[in-house]
Amino acid sequence: MKEKLLRYNLEYTQKVEALLSDLSRFSDQQLNHKSSPESWSALQVAEHLALSEASSLAYVRKKMTFTTEFPTVGLPEIARSLFIWVFLYQPIKFKAPTVVGTAALPSHNSLEKVSLQWMTTRIDWHDFFESMPEELVNKAVFKHPRAGRIGWWHLIRFFKDHYSRHQQQIKKALSNQVST
């Protein structure tokens, strides 16, 4: 079962790698361009995604230092995951949690730095899942800020759905930019 989880995580990592490769066609100036003062640049969106995943891992690691008793994934966790999915595919804008929101995002950054940060986090997630005891594979350790506890499969699904939602935002931010 853990092998399937690792493969599922790897599939997501490959999506991240493909996005970062696509972004490499643009200059840092283009990637930092904001269509309006209140919007995020393409790099800010990418960094938001990277920070979201890094803070999720930090939460999980911290939580696991306090306890090893977690609920087994069941219908409530599946329902929460479905809620997150529906939530992310709404056409309305939601305020990001402070730790991954506008205040946490530099106004100017480089693709090299964001890529390194995000890929380091992806490697850290792989290593975490690789070393995770098999008995935790079907446990709900992560607590989503809006939905509550979900399982590992749901967490990676959240990362994928969160990525898909923001991929559209990145495309929009770059739509009037000419690649180099």
C-alpha positions in Angstrom: 0.0 0.0 0.0 2.9 2.4 0.8 4.3 1.7 -2.7 1.0 3.0 -4.3 1.2 6.1 -2.1 4.8 6.7 -3.2 3.7 6.3 -6.9 0.8 8.7 -6.4 3.1 11.2 -4.8 5.6 10.8 -7.6 2.9 11.5 -10.2 2.2 14.8 -8.5 5.9 15.6 -8.3 6.1 15.1 -12.1 3.3 17.6 -12.6 5.3 20.1 -10.5 8.4 19.4 -12.6 6.5 19.9 -15.8 5.1 23.3 -14.6 8.5 24.5 -13.5 9.9 23.4 -16.9 7.2 25.4 -18.7 7.9 28.4 -16.5 11.6 28.3 -17.5 10.5 29.7 -20.9 9.9 33.0 -19.3 12.2 35.6 -17.8 12.1 36.3 -14.0 10.8 39.8 -15.0 7.9 38.2 -16.8 7.3 35.7 -14.0 7.2 38.6 -11.4 4.8 40.7 -13.5 1.5 41.4 -11.7 -1.6 42.2 -13.8 -2.9 44.4 -10.9 -1.5 45.5 -7.5 -3.7 43.1 -5.6 -3.1 40.1 -7.8 -0.2 37.6 -7.5 2.5 37.1 -10.1 3.1 33.7 -11.6 6.1 33.2 -9.2 4.1 34.3 -6.2 1.5 31.6 -7.1 4.2 29.0 -7.5 5.7 30.0 -4.2 2.3 29.9 -2.5 2.0 26.3 -3.7 5.5 25.4 -2.5 4.9 27.1 0.9 1.5 25.3 1.2 3.2 21.9 0.8 6.2 22.8 3.0 3.9 24.0 5.8 1.8 20.9 5.5 4.9 18.7 6.0 6.0 20.8 8.9 2.6 20.4 10.5 2.6 16.7 10.0 6.1 16.2 11.4 5.3 18.4 14.4 2.0 16.5 15.0 3.7 13.2 14.9 6.2 14.2 17.6 3.3 14.6 20.0 1.3 11.4 19.3 1.3 8.2 17.3 -2.4 7.7 17.7 -4.4 8.9 14.7 -7.9 8.0 13.4 -8.1 5.5 10.6 -9.4 6.9 7.4 -13.1 6.3 6.9 -16.2 8.1 5.5 -15.7 11.3 7.4 -12.2 11.8 5.9 -13.5 10.9 2.5 -16.3 13.5 2.9 -13.8 16.1 4.0 -11.7 15.4 1.0 -14.7 15.7 -1.3 -15.5 19.0 0.5 -12.0 20.3 -0.3 -12.3 19.2 -3.9 -15.6 21.1 -4.3 -14.2 24.1 -2.5 -11.2 24.3 -4.8 -13.2 24.1 -8.0 -15.5 27.0 -7.1 -15.1 30.0 -9.4 -14.8 32.3 -6.4 -11.6 33.6 -4.8 -10.7 32.5 -1.3 -8.3 34.1 1.2 -5.2 32.0 1.7 -4.2 31.2 5.3 -1.7 33.8 6.6 1.3 31.4 6.6 1.0 30.9 2.8 -0.8 34.2 1.9 0.3 37.5 0.4 2.3 38.5 3.5 4.4 35.4 3.2 5.2 35.9 -0.5 8.1 38.2 -1.6 7.1 40.8 -4.2 10.1 39.7 -6.4 11.7 36.3 -6.7 13.6 34.1 -9.1 12.4 31.0 -10.7 15.6 29.3 -9.7 14.9 30.0 -6.0 11.2 29.0 -6.1 12.1 25.8 -8.1 14.7 24.8 -5.6 12.3 25.5 -2.7 9.5 23.5 -4.3 11.5 20.6 -5.5 13.2 20.3 -2.1 9.8 20.1 -0.5 8.7 17.5 -3.0 11.9 15.4 -2.2 11.1 15.9 1.5 7.6 14.6 1.0 9.0 11.6 -0.9 11.5 10.9 1.9 8.7 11.3 4.5 6.5 8.8 2.8 9.4 6.4 2.2 10.3 6.3 5.9 6.8 6.4 7.2 5.8 3.2 9.0 3.3 1.1 7.0 0.8 1.2 9.9 0.4 5.0 9.3 -0.5 4.6 5.6 -4.3 4.5 6.3 -4.3 7.1 9.1 -5.7 10.7 9.1 -2.7 12.7 10.4 -3.0 15.9 8.4 -5.5 18.5 9.4 -6.6 20.7 6.5 -7.2 24.3 7.7 -10.7 24.4 6.3 -11.9 20.8 6.2 -10.3 19.0 9.1 -8.4 15.6 9.2 -7.8 13.8 6.0 -5.7 10.8 4.9 -2.5 10.8 3.0 -4.2 10.0 -0.3 -6.5 12.9 0.3 -3.6 15.1 1.1 -1.9 14.4 -2.2 -5.2 14.8 -3.9 -5.5 18.2 -2.2 -2.0 19.1 -3.5 -3.1 18.1 -7.0 -6.4 20.0 -6.9 -4.7 23.0 -5.3 -2.1 22.9 -8.0 -4.8 22.7 -10.8 -6.7 25.6 -9.4 -3.6 27.8 -9.2 -2.2 26.5 -12.5 -5.0 28.5 -14.1 -4.0 31.5 -12.1 -0.4 31.1 -13.4 -1.6 30.8 -17.0 -3.7 34.0 -16.6 -0.8 35.9 -15.0 1.4 34.9 -18.0 -1.2 35.2 -20.7 -0.1 38.7 -21.8 3.6 37.9 -21.5 5.7 36.8 -24.4 8.1 33.8 -23.7 11.7 34.3 -24.4 
